[in-house]
Amino acid sequence: MAATYFSRSIVRFKWIWYLLAALISVSCITTSAHSIPDVAAGFFTYIIIICRQQIWNFIRKQAERLSNSWREWRIGPVRIINHGFYGGAAGFAGTMLAGFFLGSQYALVCFAIMVFVIIGAGLWAQIIEGSPKLLRPYGYYGGLTGGIIACVLAHFILSIDFFILLASFAMAAPWIQALGRLRCLVQGCCHGKPSNENTGIRFTHPNSRVNKISGLSGVPLHPTQLYSIGTNIIIGLVLIRLFSIGISSSFIIGIYLILNGTGRFVEESFRGEAQTPYWAGMRIYQWIAIINILFGIVFTAVPNTGVLVFQPNLLSVIVAIGMGILITIASGVDFPESNRRFARLTSK
């Protein structure tokens, strides 16, 4: 990076700056100050920074294409919507990862906890974001609450280590949310405020919530779903690093809560759903994000908790497939002509 900017200021010695950069990179390896992956990661980061605009535009255009890819199929009174498959993929990945950390003996416990997550997400959205147009919405913090309740029950009923349980799902949570946001793009939920042409994406499909509920069809909006995906990928990589160096389960839980709360607080400042309530000048989810961070701080201070062990097993994969199918149905199959609660995923 330094060579790039020196070469722009003193063009005559451009070759010298790049030669120095190359020699310094090599010396990092020959002196054992850094490993080859360290240097490669530094170079990769440089490419991302230099080409950031091109990379962002490519990702943004792909997100816009995905956001207008709604497809549905009818079988009598039943409707199958394609965005449910992304929800199913998130459920499969999360259940499998948590199961790999807990081991095959607790694979069914993972399944039960994920059921609590689904129920919590559904109830939360009904209570916090209840809308006559949204008969079956889902909310992240409801899923988090449901999962914590299930972990508490599993701890007391089955005597499973509480911190190991929570840490296993903390390791899975960023990847669950990152994949789940793909569903948000197609469905049009969790969308952003109006933005400019270089930053925003346009939702034009008539079935998107952006069109049906917010009335912002064709308006460039902050791609808050993308912001969330990027944040969760970074959080997931940080947690993998902490796990790889043997950090305690309580610290992993705490770091997840801190980073997730920080990311969500910023993301919410760009969100634009009309149905999300405000309190004392901020969206309610920003207040909850602050609470998230405070709980994370407390968890990082808990001493002497167990260390996670990664133990892939076939039973967890099988259970994860079942959970993926269940979440696909819950998030992508409905009865569009019915007015019963939880019957429809969209307005008529």
N, C-alpha and C positions, 0 to 999 in steps of 0.2 A: 504494500500500500504506500509506504514511504517512497519507494522507487518510482511509482506512478506519478506522485505529485511533485517529486524533485524533477523528474524528466519533463514535466509540463512547465516548470519554472525555469529550468536551465536545459533547454532542448539540446544544446551542443554536446553535452555529456550524457545524453540519454542512455547510451550503451553501458556507461560506467555504473549508473545507478542500478540497472537491472543485473549487471554482473555481480555487484556487491550483494544484492538481494539473494541471488542464487548461491553465492559463496557462504553467506550467513546461514542460509537454510541447510546447506550441506554440513557446515560446521556444527550446527545444532545436533546433527546425528552422529558425526564422527567424535565429538567430545562427550557423547552420551548425555547431553543436557536435555535432549528430547528424543522420543522414539519416531520412527518413520510415520506411524499413524498420526502423531502430533503435528508433524510438518505437513502431511497431506491434508489434515483437517484445517490447518491455517491457510493453505493455498485454496482449499475449497471455499472457505469463508471469504477470502479475497475475491474469488470469482462471483460469489453471490452479491457482494457489496458493489462491485464494479458493474455487474449486469442486473442490478436490482430492478430497474424499471422494466426491462424486457421480460425478466422472470415474473414480475408482478403482473404485467399485462397478460402474459400467457395464462397464468393461474386464474386471473380474474375472468378472462374470456371463457375458460373451461368451466368455471363456476357458473357463469351466466348461461352457458349452454345447458348445464345440468339443472339449473333452476327453472328452465322452461321445458323439461323433458317429461312432464307428467304423462303417464299412461295408465289406463284402467281397463279392466275386463269385467263383464257381467255374466253371472251364472244365476239366472232367475232373480231373486231379490238380493242376492249377494254381489258385492262389488270388491274386486281385488285391485289395489292401487300399487303402482310400482315402487313408491317411496318406502313401503313397508319392508322391502328387501334390504334396504340400508339399515333399518332398525334391527332386522333379524341378524344381519352381519355383525352389528355392534353387540347384540346379546350373545351371539356365538363366541366372538373374540373375548368378551369380558368374562364369560363363564369358564371358558377354557383356560385363560390365563390365571384366574383366581384358583381354579382347580389344580393347575400345575404347581402353584405355590403351597396349597393346602395338602395335596396328595390324594391318591385314589380313595383313601378311607373316608374322605369328606367330600367326595364328588357330589353326592346327593344333597349334602348340606349347602353346597354352592348353588345348586338348582333352587332349593327352597329360599335362600337369601335373595336370589334374583327375582323370584316370584314376589317377594315383599317389595323389592325395588319397583317393579311394574305397578303394583297396587298403590304404593306410596306416591309414585309419579302421577298416576291418574287422579287420586284423591286430592293431591296438592293443587293440581291445575284446576280442578272443579271448584275448590274453595277460594284460591287466590285469584285465578283468572277466569272464573266462571262467566260464560257468555252464552246467550241463546243460540249463537251461531256455531259454537264449539261444543258439541255434545260429548266428545271424547278427546280432550287435549291431554298432554303429559307435561309435567314439570320436573326439571332436574333436581331441585332441592327437595321435592317430595320423594324422588327416588333415593336420594342420599339419606333422608330421614328414615325411610322404610328399610333401607339396607342396614343402618345403624341399629334400629330396633331388632331386626332379625339377628344381627351379630350378638347383641346383648342376650337375646333368648337362647341362641345356640351356646353361648358361654355358660349360662346357668343350667340349661337342661342337659347339655352333652359334655360340659366341662372342657370345652375347647378354649385354648388361650385367646383371650379377647383381642389382644394387640396383634397377634399373628393373623387372626381373622380380618381385622380392619386393614392391616397392612397389605394382605393379599389382594383385597379389593381396591385398595389405594393404588397398587401397581397396575391393576387392570383399568381403573376408572378413566385415565386420560385417553386410552385407546377406545373405550366404550363411547366417550363423548365425541371424540374426533370422528369416528365412523357415523355416529348418530347425527352429527351436524349435516352429513350428506342428505339425510332424510329431510332435515330442516330446509335445505336449499330447494329440494323438489316441492315440498309442501308449502313453502313460503312463510313458515313460522320463524320466530326469533330474528326477524329482519331488522335492517337498520333504518336510520333517518335519511332523508334526502341528502345526496352528496353531489360531487361534481363528476364530469364525464370520465376523468382519468382515474378516479378512485372507485366509483360505484358500479353496480351491476343492475340490469333492468329485468324485472319480472313481468312477463307479458302473457303468460298462460292464464286463461280465464278461470281455471280452478285453483290457482294459487291464492293463499290467504292474503297476499299483498294486494290482489285485485278484489277478492270477495269481501274482506273485512276492513282493510286499511284504505282502499281506494287509491292506491299508488301505482297502478299498473303503468309500465313504461317509464317511470321516473327513476333516474339513477339513485340507488340507495347504498349506503355503507354495507359492504358484504360482511356483516357481523358474524355470520356463520363461518366464513373463512378466517376471521380474526380468532374465533374460538378454536378452529381446527389447528391453526398455527401455534396458538398458546398451548394447547393440550399435547401436541407433538413434542414441544420443548419440555414441558413438565414430565412427559413420559420418559424422555431421554435422561433427564436429571435423575429421576427415580431409579432408572436402570443403573446409572452410575453409582448412586448411593448403595443399591443392593450389591453391586459387584465388589465394593470395598468393605462389605460386611457391616453396614450401619444398622443400628437396632430398629426393630419394627415400629416403636413409638415415634422415633425421629422421622422415619419414612412417612408415617401418617401425618405428622405435623407439617413437614415440608410440602406434602401434597395439599393440605388444607390452606397453607399460606400462599402457595403459588396459584392454586385454583381461585382462591378468594381475590387475590390481586388482579388476576386476569379477568375475572368476571366483573369486578368493579369497573375496570376500564371499558370492557366490552359493553356494559350496560349504558355507559355515557353516549354510545353511538346507536343504541337500539331505538326502534321507532314504533313498537306495537302500541296501538291505542288502548288495549285492555289492561295493560300493566299498571297497577296503582302506584301513586306517589305518596311519600310521607316525609314531612319536614324538608321539602325541597329536593329530595332524591328519590329515585325509584326504589321500591321496597327491596328489590334484589341487591341493590348496592349496600343497603343496611345489613342484609343477610350476609353479603360477602365480607363485610367488616367483622361480623361475628365469626364467620368462617376462619378468618385470619387469626383472631384472638384465640379460638380453640386450637388452631394449629400451633401457636406459640406455646400454649400449655402442654400439648402433646410432646413437643420437642424437649421439654424439660423433665419428662418422666424417665427415670433411670432404670437400668437393669431389666430391660424387656428382651424377649427372644429375638433371634435372627432368622430371617426367611431362608428357606431352602427351595431351590427350583427343582421340581421332580415331575417331569412330563409323564403322563400316563394315559392309556387308551380309554379308561372309563370316563375321565374328564372330557375327552373329545366327544364321546357318545352322548354324554349328558349335555354338552354344549350344543350339539346338533339339535337335540330336543328343545333346548331353550331358544335357539335361533328360530326354529319353526314357530314356537309359541309367540315370540315377540313379533315375528313377521305377521302373524294373524292379528295380534293385538294392535299393531301400528299400521297395518295396511289392508285389513279386511273389514268391511262394514256393511250396513243395511241402509242405503241412501234414502229410501222412501219412508223409513220409520222415524217417529218422533220420540221414541223411548230414550231415556237417558243412557248414554254410552253406546247408542246404536250407530250413530253417524260420526265420521271423522271430519266432515265438512258441512257447510250449510247447503241447502237445496239450491 
